[in-house]
Amino acid sequence: MVREGQEAYLKKNHLLSLTRLKLARALLPDFWDLDLLIGINYLRLGKFKHAVLSLKNYISFQEDGKEKESARRLLLQAAIQWGDELEKDMYWQDAVLAWETGLAYANSEEQARFKGRIHHAIFAKGAYHFGLNQHLDAALDFSRLLLDSPPEDLVKRIRRLGVNLFYQGAKFCEANQMPDKAKTLYRVIYLHFRGYAPWQEAKNKVEGVMEQTLSPEFWLNVTPQPEELEPVDMQE
């Protein structure tokens, strides 16, 4: 373990190195190799957001595959720690944004690590709003989660809150000129609460949207797939 005196000495050295590197970067704006060293120093200092930004810039210019991969791994490390730090202080939305930054650079195996963190942060945010009786915010948080294929245990926990959380939220959004939010909530009812009283109304709303003249991109985003429409176990 590093002793307190050694830790203070190392921190002072990293700060000094960072100051010099940033000065050199300002004088040599095209010398993007410095961004890697700046990112490493930010990472050592626990300034994870700044580390991510510097490493992103370095990766965008680096053409050497080996160097790029090394920087990418550092960026993933910084993004995870950045999000973890924010989540600890209950800044769930900021934590999600931090992890989504890392997710964009993750390979298929690494994506699961980020997705798990993102899903649990969104669930925590929704549960917090629900606990404060901020039911519309909770419904929107949980809707975002349910439409992103979360783990089944989170799906079951959200379903236990009942369909009315989403139905009443959708009605409120309709009455207050928030059509996009209403559409999202109806789509959740359509996909996850088949067999419940509001399902037919939600089906009509969703299918009504799909009958409009829309771009192909929109069709990909809103058209439910048949395999998503599994009946909910009413005894659950």
C-alpha positions as CSV (number, residue, x, y, z in Angstrom):
1,M,0.0,0.0,0.0
2,V,1.1,3.5,-0.7
3,R,1.7,5.5,2.4
4,E,0.0,8.9,2.9
5,G,3.3,10.8,2.3
6,Q,4.0,8.8,-0.8
7,E,0.4,9.3,-2.1
8,A,0.7,13.1,-1.6
9,Y,4.0,13.0,-3.4
10,L,2.7,11.0,-6.3
11,K,-0.4,13.2,-6.6
12,K,1.8,16.3,-6.7
13,N,3.9,14.7,-9.5
14,H,0.8,13.8,-11.5
15,L,-0.5,17.3,-11.2
16,L,2.8,18.8,-12.3
17,S,3.0,16.4,-15.2
18,L,-0.6,17.2,-16.2
19,T,0.1,21.0,-16.0
20,R,3.1,20.6,-18.3
21,L,1.2,18.3,-20.7
22,K,-1.7,20.7,-21.0
23,L,0.6,23.6,-21.7
24,A,2.3,21.6,-24.4
25,R,-1.0,20.6,-25.8
26,A,-2.1,24.2,-26.0
27,L,1.1,25.1,-27.9
28,L,0.9,22.1,-30.2
29,P,-2.8,21.7,-31.0
30,D,-2.1,19.1,-33.7
31,F,0.1,16.9,-31.5
32,W,-2.8,14.6,-30.4
33,D,-0.4,12.0,-28.9
34,L,-0.4,14.2,-25.8
35,D,-4.0,13.5,-25.2
36,L,-3.1,9.9,-24.3
37,L,-0.6,11.1,-21.6
38,I,-3.1,13.7,-20.4
39,G,-5.8,11.0,-20.1
40,I,-3.5,8.7,-18.2
41,N,-2.6,11.5,-15.7
42,Y,-6.3,12.4,-15.2
43,L,-7.0,8.7,-14.6
44,R,-4.3,8.5,-12.0
45,L,-5.7,11.6,-10.3
46,G,-9.2,10.2,-10.2
47,K,-10.5,12.8,-12.6
48,F,-12.4,10.1,-14.6
49,K,-14.6,12.4,-16.7
50,H,-11.6,14.4,-18.0
51,A,-9.7,11.1,-18.6
52,V,-12.5,9.8,-20.8
53,L,-12.7,13.0,-22.8
54,S,-8.9,13.1,-23.4
55,L,-8.8,9.4,-24.4
56,K,-11.8,9.8,-26.7
57,N,-10.0,12.6,-28.6
58,Y,-6.8,10.5,-28.8
59,I,-8.7,7.4,-30.1
60,S,-10.4,9.5,-32.8
61,F,-7.0,10.5,-34.3
62,Q,-5.0,7.4,-33.6
63,E,-4.6,5.0,-36.6
64,D,-2.3,2.4,-35.1
65,G,-4.5,-0.5,-34.0
66,K,-2.4,-1.6,-31.1
67,E,-2.1,1.9,-29.6
68,K,-5.8,2.5,-30.2
69,E,-6.7,-0.7,-28.4
70,S,-4.6,0.2,-25.4
71,A,-6.2,3.6,-25.2
72,R,-9.7,2.0,-25.6
73,R,-9.1,-0.2,-22.6
74,L,-8.0,2.8,-20.5
75,L,-11.2,4.7,-21.6
76,L,-13.4,1.8,-20.5
77,Q,-11.7,1.7,-17.1
78,A,-12.2,5.5,-16.7
79,A,-15.8,5.3,-17.9
80,I,-16.7,2.6,-15.4
81,Q,-15.0,4.4,-12.5
82,W,-16.7,7.7,-13.5
83,G,-20.1,6.1,-13.5
84,D,-19.5,4.2,-10.3
85,E,-18.5,7.5,-8.6
86,L,-21.7,9.2,-9.8
87,E,-23.9,6.3,-8.8
88,K,-22.5,6.3,-5.3
89,D,-23.7,9.9,-4.9
90,M,-27.1,8.9,-6.4
91,Y,-26.6,10.8,-9.6
92,W,-28.1,8.0,-11.6
93,Q,-28.8,9.8,-14.8
94,D,-25.2,11.2,-15.0
95,A,-23.9,7.7,-14.2
96,V,-25.9,6.2,-17.0
97,L,-24.5,8.8,-19.4
98,A,-20.9,8.0,-18.3
99,W,-21.5,4.3,-18.8
100,E,-23.1,4.9,-22.2
101,T,-20.0,6.7,-23.2
102,G,-18.0,3.6,-22.4
103,L,-20.6,1.3,-24.0
104,A,-19.9,3.0,-27.3
105,Y,-16.3,1.8,-27.2
106,A,-17.0,-1.7,-25.7
107,N,-16.9,-4.9,-27.6
108,S,-19.7,-7.4,-27.4
109,E,-18.4,-9.1,-24.2
110,E,-17.6,-5.8,-22.5
111,Q,-21.0,-4.4,-23.3
112,A,-22.7,-6.7,-20.8
113,R,-20.7,-5.1,-18.0
114,F,-21.9,-1.7,-18.9
115,K,-25.5,-2.7,-19.7
116,G,-25.8,-4.3,-16.2
117,R,-24.7,-1.1,-14.5
118,I,-27.0,1.0,-16.7
119,H,-30.0,-1.1,-16.1
120,H,-29.6,-1.2,-12.3
121,A,-29.0,2.6,-12.2
122,I,-32.2,3.3,-14.1
123,F,-34.1,0.9,-11.8
124,A,-32.7,2.7,-8.8
125,K,-33.7,6.0,-10.2
126,G,-37.2,4.8,-10.9
127,A,-37.5,3.2,-7.4
128,Y,-36.4,6.5,-5.8
129,H,-39.0,8.5,-7.7
130,F,-41.7,5.8,-6.9
131,G,-40.7,6.1,-3.2
132,L,-41.3,9.8,-3.3
133,N,-44.7,9.3,-5.0
134,Q,-43.4,10.9,-8.2
135,H,-45.2,8.2,-10.1
136,L,-45.0,9.8,-13.6
137,D,-41.2,10.1,-13.3
138,A,-41.0,6.5,-12.0
139,A,-43.2,5.2,-14.9
140,L,-41.0,7.0,-17.4
141,D,-37.8,5.6,-15.8
142,F,-39.2,2.1,-15.7
143,S,-40.4,2.4,-19.3
144,R,-37.0,3.3,-20.5
145,L,-35.7,0.2,-18.7
146,L,-38.4,-2.2,-20.0
147,L,-37.8,-1.1,-23.6
148,D,-34.1,-1.9,-23.3
149,S,-34.3,-5.6,-22.6
150,P,-33.2,-5.7,-18.9
151,P,-32.7,-8.8,-16.9
152,E,-35.8,-10.8,-16.2
153,D,-35.6,-10.2,-12.4
154,L,-35.9,-6.4,-13.0
155,V,-38.8,-6.9,-15.4
156,K,-40.7,-9.0,-12.7
157,R,-40.1,-6.4,-10.0
158,I,-41.4,-3.6,-12.2
159,R,-44.5,-5.7,-13.3
160,R,-45.4,-6.2,-9.6
161,L,-46.0,-2.4,-9.4
162,G,-49.0,-2.8,-11.6
163,V,-50.2,-1.7,-15.0
164,N,-51.9,1.4,-13.6
165,L,-48.6,3.1,-12.9
166,F,-48.0,3.2,-16.7
167,Y,-51.7,3.7,-17.7
168,Q,-52.3,6.6,-15.5
169,G,-49.0,8.1,-16.6
170,A,-50.0,7.7,-20.2
171,K,-53.3,9.4,-19.6
172,F,-51.6,12.3,-17.8
173,C,-49.2,12.8,-20.6
174,E,-52.0,12.8,-23.2
175,A,-53.9,15.4,-21.2
176,N,-50.9,17.6,-20.9
177,Q,-49.6,17.6,-24.5
178,M,-46.8,15.1,-24.0
179,P,-47.5,12.7,-26.9
180,D,-44.1,11.1,-27.1
181,K,-44.1,10.2,-23.4
182,A,-47.6,8.9,-23.7
183,K,-46.6,6.7,-26.7
184,T,-43.7,5.3,-24.7
185,L,-45.9,4.3,-21.8
186,Y,-48.6,2.8,-24.0
187,R,-45.9,0.7,-25.8
188,V,-44.7,-0.6,-22.4
189,I,-48.3,-1.7,-21.6
190,Y,-48.6,-3.3,-25.0
191,L,-45.4,-5.3,-24.7
192,H,-45.4,-6.2,-21.0
193,F,-49.0,-6.2,-19.7
194,R,-50.9,-8.3,-22.2
195,G,-54.1,-9.6,-20.6
196,Y,-54.6,-6.6,-18.3
197,A,-57.6,-4.2,-18.8
198,P,-55.8,-1.3,-20.4
199,W,-53.9,-3.6,-22.9
200,Q,-56.5,-3.3,-25.7
201,E,-56.5,0.5,-25.5
202,A,-52.7,0.5,-25.5
203,K,-52.7,-1.8,-28.6
204,N,-55.0,0.6,-30.4
205,K,-52.8,3.5,-29.6
206,V,-49.6,1.7,-30.7
207,E,-51.1,0.3,-33.8
208,G,-52.6,3.7,-34.6
209,V,-49.2,5.2,-34.6
210,M,-47.9,2.4,-36.8
211,E,-50.5,3.1,-39.4
212,Q,-49.2,6.6,-40.0
213,T,-46.9,7.4,-42.9
214,L,-43.6,7.1,-41.1
215,S,-39.9,6.8,-42.0
216,P,-38.3,3.3,-42.2
217,E,-36.1,4.3,-39.2
218,F,-39.2,5.1,-37.1
219,W,-40.8,1.8,-38.1
220,L,-37.8,-0.1,-36.8
221,N,-38.0,1.8,-33.5
222,V,-41.8,1.4,-32.8
223,T,-43.0,-1.8,-34.4
224,P,-43.3,-4.5,-31.7
225,Q,-41.9,-7.8,-32.7
226,P,-44.1,-10.9,-32.3
227,E,-41.7,-12.6,-29.9
228,E,-42.0,-9.6,-27.6
229,L,-45.8,-10.2,-27.1
230,E,-45.6,-13.1,-24.6
231,P,-48.6,-13.2,-22.2
232,V,-47.9,-12.2,-18.6
233,D,-48.5,-14.8,-16.0
234,M,-51.5,-13.5,-14.0
235,Q,-50.6,-15.5,-11.0
236,E,-47.1,-14.0,-10.8
